[in-house]
Amino acid sequence: MRAKPAMHTLTVIALTCSAAPVLAQGAKFSATLTGAAEVPGPGDPDGKGSASITINPGKPELCYKLSVKDIATATGAHVHTGSPTQAGPVSVTLTAPASGSSSGCVTINRELADAIRKSPQAFYVNVHNSEFPGGAIRGQLGK
């Protein structure tokens, strides 16, 4: 008779332990970057790229991977606050993907981390270059 409660306890422990790695991965978001998405335009009509963003759990940290192509050498990259029809302020500075890609992690405040987690669509990634200093390519964050 004692075996059933022990088995139940082991099942709960196993489920809890197997869920931990999933929770530790953080909140993941992505964006497809194009020149057509630039506001105000125009952006680079040939440019394209992608952004992967992770908000790490337990600490206010944003990790990213950027990949771009068919644009002149990137001179800046940021996460901005703004809807698809707005040009908004810089929220996070990222390393420009000057060679076509960049990645890293940036410490951000908890309020910003929470805001991105709750409403990723209210933020966008923008990559700039000398030909398009206001932005060559852009994309809204999504899940």
PyMOL commands that place a pseudoatom at each C-alpha (Angstrom):
pseudoatom trace, name=CA, resn=MET, resi=1, chain=A, elem=C, hetatm=0, pos=[0.000, 0.000, 0.000]
pseudoatom trace, name=CA, resn=ARG, resi=2, chain=A, elem=C, hetatm=0, pos=[2.879, 2.386, 0.638]
pseudoatom trace, name=CA, resn=ALA, resi=3, chain=A, elem=C, hetatm=0, pos=[4.232, 1.981, -2.891]
pseudoatom trace, name=CA, resn=LYS, resi=4, chain=A, elem=C, hetatm=0, pos=[1.543, 4.130, -4.512]
pseudoatom trace, name=CA, resn=PRO, resi=5, chain=A, elem=C, hetatm=0, pos=[2.281, 7.376, -2.574]
pseudoatom trace, name=CA, resn=ALA, resi=6, chain=A, elem=C, hetatm=0, pos=[5.999, 6.881, -3.195]
pseudoatom trace, name=CA, resn=MET, resi=7, chain=A, elem=C, hetatm=0, pos=[5.378, 6.333, -6.911]
pseudoatom trace, name=CA, resn=HIS, resi=8, chain=A, elem=C, hetatm=0, pos=[3.238, 9.495, -7.030]
pseudoatom trace, name=CA, resn=THR, resi=9, chain=A, elem=C, hetatm=0, pos=[6.044, 11.475, -5.369]
pseudoatom trace, name=CA, resn=LEU, resi=10, chain=A, elem=C, hetatm=0, pos=[8.584, 10.142, -7.868]
pseudoatom trace, name=CA, resn=THR, resi=11, chain=A, elem=C, hetatm=0, pos=[6.299, 11.086, -10.769]
pseudoatom trace, name=CA, resn=VAL, resi=12, chain=A, elem=C, hetatm=0, pos=[5.937, 14.655, -9.476]
pseudoatom trace, name=CA, resn=ILE, resi=13, chain=A, elem=C, hetatm=0, pos=[9.704, 14.966, -9.000]
pseudoatom trace, name=CA, resn=ALA, resi=14, chain=A, elem=C, hetatm=0, pos=[10.371, 13.597, -12.498]
pseudoatom trace, name=CA, resn=LEU, resi=15, chain=A, elem=C, hetatm=0, pos=[7.884, 15.983, -14.113]
pseudoatom trace, name=CA, resn=THR, resi=16, chain=A, elem=C, hetatm=0, pos=[9.272, 18.941, -12.185]
pseudoatom trace, name=CA, resn=CYS, resi=17, chain=A, elem=C, hetatm=0, pos=[12.857, 18.121, -13.150]
pseudoatom trace, name=CA, resn=SER, resi=18, chain=A, elem=C, hetatm=0, pos=[11.996, 17.554, -16.803]
pseudoatom trace, name=CA, resn=ALA, resi=19, chain=A, elem=C, hetatm=0, pos=[10.198, 20.924, -17.010]
pseudoatom trace, name=CA, resn=ALA, resi=20, chain=A, elem=C, hetatm=0, pos=[13.104, 22.895, -15.529]
pseudoatom trace, name=CA, resn=PRO, resi=21, chain=A, elem=C, hetatm=0, pos=[15.208, 22.994, -18.733]
pseudoatom trace, name=CA, resn=VAL, resi=22, chain=A, elem=C, hetatm=0, pos=[12.230, 24.322, -20.705]
pseudoatom trace, name=CA, resn=LEU, resi=23, chain=A, elem=C, hetatm=0, pos=[11.677, 27.129, -18.198]
pseudoatom trace, name=CA, resn=ALA, resi=24, chain=A, elem=C, hetatm=0, pos=[15.389, 27.981, -18.153]
pseudoatom trace, name=CA, resn=GLN, resi=25, chain=A, elem=C, hetatm=0, pos=[15.438, 28.676, -21.891]
pseudoatom trace, name=CA, resn=GLY, resi=26, chain=A, elem=C, hetatm=0, pos=[13.789, 32.066, -21.571]
pseudoatom trace, name=CA, resn=ALA, resi=27, chain=A, elem=C, hetatm=0, pos=[11.289, 33.932, -23.696]
pseudoatom trace, name=CA, resn=LYS, resi=28, chain=A, elem=C, hetatm=0, pos=[12.168, 33.766, -27.403]
pseudoatom trace, name=CA, resn=PHE, resi=29, chain=A, elem=C, hetatm=0, pos=[11.137, 36.210, -30.097]
pseudoatom trace, name=CA, resn=SER, resi=30, chain=A, elem=C, hetatm=0, pos=[12.058, 36.740, -33.738]
pseudoatom trace, name=CA, resn=ALA, resi=31, chain=A, elem=C, hetatm=0, pos=[11.746, 39.289, -36.508]
pseudoatom trace, name=CA, resn=THR, resi=32, chain=A, elem=C, hetatm=0, pos=[12.082, 39.206, -40.276]
pseudoatom trace, name=CA, resn=LEU, resi=33, chain=A, elem=C, hetatm=0, pos=[13.873, 42.379, -41.394]
pseudoatom trace, name=CA, resn=THR, resi=34, chain=A, elem=C, hetatm=0, pos=[13.161, 44.134, -44.710]
pseudoatom trace, name=CA, resn=GLY, resi=35, chain=A, elem=C, hetatm=0, pos=[13.675, 47.550, -46.217]
pseudoatom trace, name=CA, resn=ALA, resi=36, chain=A, elem=C, hetatm=0, pos=[9.957, 47.786, -46.980]
pseudoatom trace, name=CA, resn=ALA, resi=37, chain=A, elem=C, hetatm=0, pos=[9.194, 47.726, -43.238]
pseudoatom trace, name=CA, resn=GLU, resi=38, chain=A, elem=C, hetatm=0, pos=[11.213, 50.911, -42.560]
pseudoatom trace, name=CA, resn=VAL, resi=39, chain=A, elem=C, hetatm=0, pos=[9.184, 53.817, -41.134]
pseudoatom trace, name=CA, resn=PRO, resi=40, chain=A, elem=C, hetatm=0, pos=[9.568, 56.400, -42.417]
pseudoatom trace, name=CA, resn=GLY, resi=41, chain=A, elem=C, hetatm=0, pos=[10.908, 54.814, -45.562]
pseudoatom trace, name=CA, resn=PRO, resi=42, chain=A, elem=C, hetatm=0, pos=[12.520, 54.198, -47.732]
pseudoatom trace, name=CA, resn=GLY, resi=43, chain=A, elem=C, hetatm=0, pos=[14.768, 51.467, -46.441]
pseudoatom trace, name=CA, resn=ASP, resi=44, chain=A, elem=C, hetatm=0, pos=[17.083, 49.385, -48.602]
pseudoatom trace, name=CA, resn=PRO, resi=45, chain=A, elem=C, hetatm=0, pos=[14.780, 47.776, -51.218]
pseudoatom trace, name=CA, resn=ASP, resi=46, chain=A, elem=C, hetatm=0, pos=[17.062, 44.736, -51.588]
pseudoatom trace, name=CA, resn=GLY, resi=47, chain=A, elem=C, hetatm=0, pos=[17.959, 44.316, -47.921]
pseudoatom trace, name=CA, resn=LYS, resi=48, chain=A, elem=C, hetatm=0, pos=[16.771, 41.485, -45.757]
pseudoatom trace, name=CA, resn=GLY, resi=49, chain=A, elem=C, hetatm=0, pos=[17.659, 39.824, -42.516]
pseudoatom trace, name=CA, resn=SER, resi=50, chain=A, elem=C, hetatm=0, pos=[16.536, 38.103, -39.366]
pseudoatom trace, name=CA, resn=ALA, resi=51, chain=A, elem=C, hetatm=0, pos=[16.741, 38.684, -35.649]
pseudoatom trace, name=CA, resn=SER, resi=52, chain=A, elem=C, hetatm=0, pos=[16.386, 36.210, -32.796]
pseudoatom trace, name=CA, resn=ILE, resi=53, chain=A, elem=C, hetatm=0, pos=[15.920, 37.662, -29.325]
pseudoatom trace, name=CA, resn=THR, resi=54, chain=A, elem=C, hetatm=0, pos=[15.842, 35.814, -25.991]
pseudoatom trace, name=CA, resn=ILE, resi=55, chain=A, elem=C, hetatm=0, pos=[14.951, 37.411, -22.676]
pseudoatom trace, name=CA, resn=ASN, resi=56, chain=A, elem=C, hetatm=0, pos=[16.762, 35.277, -20.134]
pseudoatom trace, name=CA, resn=PRO, resi=57, chain=A, elem=C, hetatm=0, pos=[14.902, 34.167, -17.012]
pseudoatom trace, name=CA, resn=GLY, resi=58, chain=A, elem=C, hetatm=0, pos=[16.048, 35.182, -13.576]
pseudoatom trace, name=CA, resn=LYS, resi=59, chain=A, elem=C, hetatm=0, pos=[18.045, 38.168, -14.781]
pseudoatom trace, name=CA, resn=PRO, resi=60, chain=A, elem=C, hetatm=0, pos=[17.315, 41.177, -16.951]
pseudoatom trace, name=CA, resn=GLU, resi=61, chain=A, elem=C, hetatm=0, pos=[19.347, 40.140, -19.989]
pseudoatom trace, name=CA, resn=LEU, resi=62, chain=A, elem=C, hetatm=0, pos=[18.551, 40.262, -23.690]
pseudoatom trace, name=CA, resn=CYS, resi=63, chain=A, elem=C, hetatm=0, pos=[20.538, 37.921, -25.935]
pseudoatom trace, name=CA, resn=TYR, resi=64, chain=A, elem=C, hetatm=0, pos=[20.378, 38.280, -29.709]
pseudoatom trace, name=CA, resn=LYS, resi=65, chain=A, elem=C, hetatm=0, pos=[21.510, 36.945, -33.068]
pseudoatom trace, name=CA, resn=LEU, resi=66, chain=A, elem=C, hetatm=0, pos=[21.307, 39.159, -36.143]
pseudoatom trace, name=CA, resn=SER, resi=67, chain=A, elem=C, hetatm=0, pos=[21.826, 38.139, -39.744]
pseudoatom trace, name=CA, resn=VAL, resi=68, chain=A, elem=C, hetatm=0, pos=[21.624, 40.535, -42.703]
pseudoatom trace, name=CA, resn=LYS, resi=69, chain=A, elem=C, hetatm=0, pos=[22.278, 40.426, -46.432]
pseudoatom trace, name=CA, resn=ASP, resi=70, chain=A, elem=C, hetatm=0, pos=[22.076, 42.604, -49.511]
pseudoatom trace, name=CA, resn=ILE, resi=71, chain=A, elem=C, hetatm=0, pos=[22.772, 45.826, -47.579]
pseudoatom trace, name=CA, resn=ALA, resi=72, chain=A, elem=C, hetatm=0, pos=[25.883, 48.002, -47.338]
pseudoatom trace, name=CA, resn=THR, resi=73, chain=A, elem=C, hetatm=0, pos=[28.033, 47.459, -44.239]
pseudoatom trace, name=CA, resn=ALA, resi=74, chain=A, elem=C, hetatm=0, pos=[25.902, 47.819, -41.124]
pseudoatom trace, name=CA, resn=THR, resi=75, chain=A, elem=C, hetatm=0, pos=[26.938, 50.662, -38.819]
pseudoatom trace, name=CA, resn=GLY, resi=76, chain=A, elem=C, hetatm=0, pos=[24.318, 50.269, -36.084]
pseudoatom trace, name=CA, resn=ALA, resi=77, chain=A, elem=C, hetatm=0, pos=[21.606, 47.972, -34.763]
pseudoatom trace, name=CA, resn=HIS, resi=78, chain=A, elem=C, hetatm=0, pos=[18.983, 48.507, -32.093]
pseudoatom trace, name=CA, resn=VAL, resi=79, chain=A, elem=C, hetatm=0, pos=[15.783, 47.293, -30.526]
pseudoatom trace, name=CA, resn=HIS, resi=80, chain=A, elem=C, hetatm=0, pos=[13.322, 50.203, -30.629]
pseudoatom trace, name=CA, resn=THR, resi=81, chain=A, elem=C, hetatm=0, pos=[9.974, 50.763, -28.959]
pseudoatom trace, name=CA, resn=GLY, resi=82, chain=A, elem=C, hetatm=0, pos=[7.246, 51.305, -31.538]
pseudoatom trace, name=CA, resn=SER, resi=83, chain=A, elem=C, hetatm=0, pos=[4.375, 49.835, -33.524]
pseudoatom trace, name=CA, resn=PRO, resi=84, chain=A, elem=C, hetatm=0, pos=[4.799, 48.835, -37.191]
pseudoatom trace, name=CA, resn=THR, resi=85, chain=A, elem=C, hetatm=0, pos=[3.735, 52.344, -38.242]
pseudoatom trace, name=CA, resn=GLN, resi=86, chain=A, elem=C, hetatm=0, pos=[5.972, 54.258, -35.808]
pseudoatom trace, name=CA, resn=ALA, resi=87, chain=A, elem=C, hetatm=0, pos=[9.625, 55.236, -35.675]
pseudoatom trace, name=CA, resn=GLY, resi=88, chain=A, elem=C, hetatm=0, pos=[10.294, 54.948, -31.959]
pseudoatom trace, name=CA, resn=PRO, resi=89, chain=A, elem=C, hetatm=0, pos=[13.140, 55.539, -29.523]
pseudoatom trace, name=CA, resn=VAL, resi=90, chain=A, elem=C, hetatm=0, pos=[16.079, 53.175, -29.049]
pseudoatom trace, name=CA, resn=SER, resi=91, chain=A, elem=C, hetatm=0, pos=[15.476, 50.739, -26.181]
pseudoatom trace, name=CA, resn=VAL, resi=92, chain=A, elem=C, hetatm=0, pos=[18.558, 48.506, -26.548]
pseudoatom trace, name=CA, resn=THR, resi=93, chain=A, elem=C, hetatm=0, pos=[21.786, 48.993, -28.517]
pseudoatom trace, name=CA, resn=LEU, resi=94, chain=A, elem=C, hetatm=0, pos=[23.044, 45.846, -30.268]
pseudoatom trace, name=CA, resn=THR, resi=95, chain=A, elem=C, hetatm=0, pos=[26.346, 45.167, -32.016]
pseudoatom trace, name=CA, resn=ALA, resi=96, chain=A, elem=C, hetatm=0, pos=[25.990, 46.022, -35.704]
pseudoatom trace, name=CA, resn=PRO, resi=97, chain=A, elem=C, hetatm=0, pos=[26.227, 42.987, -38.002]
pseudoatom trace, name=CA, resn=ALA, resi=98, chain=A, elem=C, hetatm=0, pos=[29.012, 44.631, -40.030]
pseudoatom trace, name=CA, resn=SER, resi=99, chain=A, elem=C, hetatm=0, pos=[30.225, 41.309, -41.460]
pseudoatom trace, name=CA, resn=GLY, resi=100, chain=A, elem=C, hetatm=0, pos=[26.682, 40.032, -42.050]
pseudoatom trace, name=CA, resn=SER, resi=101, chain=A, elem=C, hetatm=0, pos=[25.975, 38.708, -38.573]
pseudoatom trace, name=CA, resn=SER, resi=102, chain=A, elem=C, hetatm=0, pos=[26.384, 39.579, -34.921]
pseudoatom trace, name=CA, resn=SER, resi=103, chain=A, elem=C, hetatm=0, pos=[25.336, 38.161, -31.574]
pseudoatom trace, name=CA, resn=GLY, resi=104, chain=A, elem=C, hetatm=0, pos=[25.685, 38.891, -27.906]
pseudoatom trace, name=CA, resn=CYS, resi=105, chain=A, elem=C, hetatm=0, pos=[23.911, 39.572, -24.634]
pseudoatom trace, name=CA, resn=VAL, resi=106, chain=A, elem=C, hetatm=0, pos=[23.022, 42.959, -23.159]
pseudoatom trace, name=CA, resn=THR, resi=107, chain=A, elem=C, hetatm=0, pos=[21.935, 43.750, -19.606]
pseudoatom trace, name=CA, resn=ILE, resi=108, chain=A, elem=C, hetatm=0, pos=[18.584, 45.545, -19.576]
pseudoatom trace, name=CA, resn=ASN, resi=109, chain=A, elem=C, hetatm=0, pos=[16.355, 46.733, -16.755]
pseudoatom trace, name=CA, resn=ARG, resi=110, chain=A, elem=C, hetatm=0, pos=[13.608, 44.451, -15.445]
pseudoatom trace, name=CA, resn=GLU, resi=111, chain=A, elem=C, hetatm=0, pos=[10.832, 46.781, -16.583]
pseudoatom trace, name=CA, resn=LEU, resi=112, chain=A, elem=C, hetatm=0, pos=[12.035, 46.593, -20.184]
pseudoatom trace, name=CA, resn=ALA, resi=113, chain=A, elem=C, hetatm=0, pos=[12.484, 42.802, -19.970]
pseudoatom trace, name=CA, resn=ASP, resi=114, chain=A, elem=C, hetatm=0, pos=[8.910, 42.464, -18.681]
pseudoatom trace, name=CA, resn=ALA, resi=115, chain=A, elem=C, hetatm=0, pos=[7.555, 44.815, -21.373]
pseudoatom trace, name=CA, resn=ILE, resi=116, chain=A, elem=C, hetatm=0, pos=[9.197, 42.832, -24.196]
pseudoatom trace, name=CA, resn=ARG, resi=117, chain=A, elem=C, hetatm=0, pos=[7.948, 39.537, -22.722]
pseudoatom trace, name=CA, resn=LYS, resi=118, chain=A, elem=C, hetatm=0, pos=[4.371, 40.847, -22.407]
pseudoatom trace, name=CA, resn=SER, resi=119, chain=A, elem=C, hetatm=0, pos=[4.125, 42.770, -25.708]
pseudoatom trace, name=CA, resn=PRO, resi=120, chain=A, elem=C, hetatm=0, pos=[6.913, 41.838, -28.134]
pseudoatom trace, name=CA, resn=GLN, resi=121, chain=A, elem=C, hetatm=0, pos=[4.931, 43.333, -31.028]
pseudoatom trace, name=CA, resn=ALA, resi=122, chain=A, elem=C, hetatm=0, pos=[5.458, 46.775, -29.442]
pseudoatom trace, name=CA, resn=PHE, resi=123, chain=A, elem=C, hetatm=0, pos=[9.202, 46.519, -30.265]
pseudoatom trace, name=CA, resn=TYR, resi=124, chain=A, elem=C, hetatm=0, pos=[11.182, 46.277, -33.473]
pseudoatom trace, name=CA, resn=VAL, resi=125, chain=A, elem=C, hetatm=0, pos=[14.753, 45.581, -34.578]
pseudoatom trace, name=CA, resn=ASN, resi=126, chain=A, elem=C, hetatm=0, pos=[16.403, 48.123, -36.874]
pseudoatom trace, name=CA, resn=VAL, resi=127, chain=A, elem=C, hetatm=0, pos=[19.745, 47.840, -38.694]
pseudoatom trace, name=CA, resn=HIS, resi=128, chain=A, elem=C, hetatm=0, pos=[21.374, 51.037, -39.998]
pseudoatom trace, name=CA, resn=ASN, resi=129, chain=A, elem=C, hetatm=0, pos=[24.156, 51.799, -42.498]
pseudoatom trace, name=CA, resn=SER, resi=130, chain=A, elem=C, hetatm=0, pos=[25.686, 54.899, -44.074]
pseudoatom trace, name=CA, resn=GLU, resi=131, chain=A, elem=C, hetatm=0, pos=[23.382, 54.736, -47.101]
pseudoatom trace, name=CA, resn=PHE, resi=132, chain=A, elem=C, hetatm=0, pos=[20.289, 54.466, -44.879]
pseudoatom trace, name=CA, resn=PRO, resi=133, chain=A, elem=C, hetatm=0, pos=[21.226, 56.140, -41.569]
pseudoatom trace, name=CA, resn=GLY, resi=134, chain=A, elem=C, hetatm=0, pos=[17.592, 56.127, -40.401]
pseudoatom trace, name=CA, resn=GLY, resi=135, chain=A, elem=C, hetatm=0, pos=[17.427, 52.396, -41.011]
pseudoatom trace, name=CA, resn=ALA, resi=136, chain=A, elem=C, hetatm=0, pos=[18.201, 50.030, -43.866]
pseudoatom trace, name=CA, resn=ILE, resi=137, chain=A, elem=C, hetatm=0, pos=[16.029, 47.118, -42.683]
pseudoatom trace, name=CA, resn=ARG, resi=138, chain=A, elem=C, hetatm=0, pos=[13.513, 46.656, -39.906]
pseudoatom trace, name=CA, resn=GLY, resi=139, chain=A, elem=C, hetatm=0, pos=[11.207, 44.025, -38.432]
pseudoatom trace, name=CA, resn=GLN, resi=140, chain=A, elem=C, hetatm=0, pos=[8.679, 43.815, -35.585]
pseudoatom trace, name=CA, resn=LEU, resi=141, chain=A, elem=C, hetatm=0, pos=[9.292, 41.279, -32.854]
pseudoatom trace, name=CA, resn=GLY, resi=142, chain=A, elem=C, hetatm=0, pos=[6.898, 38.351, -32.626]
pseudoatom trace, name=CA, resn=LYS, resi=143, chain=A, elem=C, hetatm=0, pos=[6.742, 34.958, -30.966]
for i in range(1, 143): cmd.bond("trace and resi %d" % i, "trace and resi %d" % (i + 1))
show_as sticks, trace
zoom trace
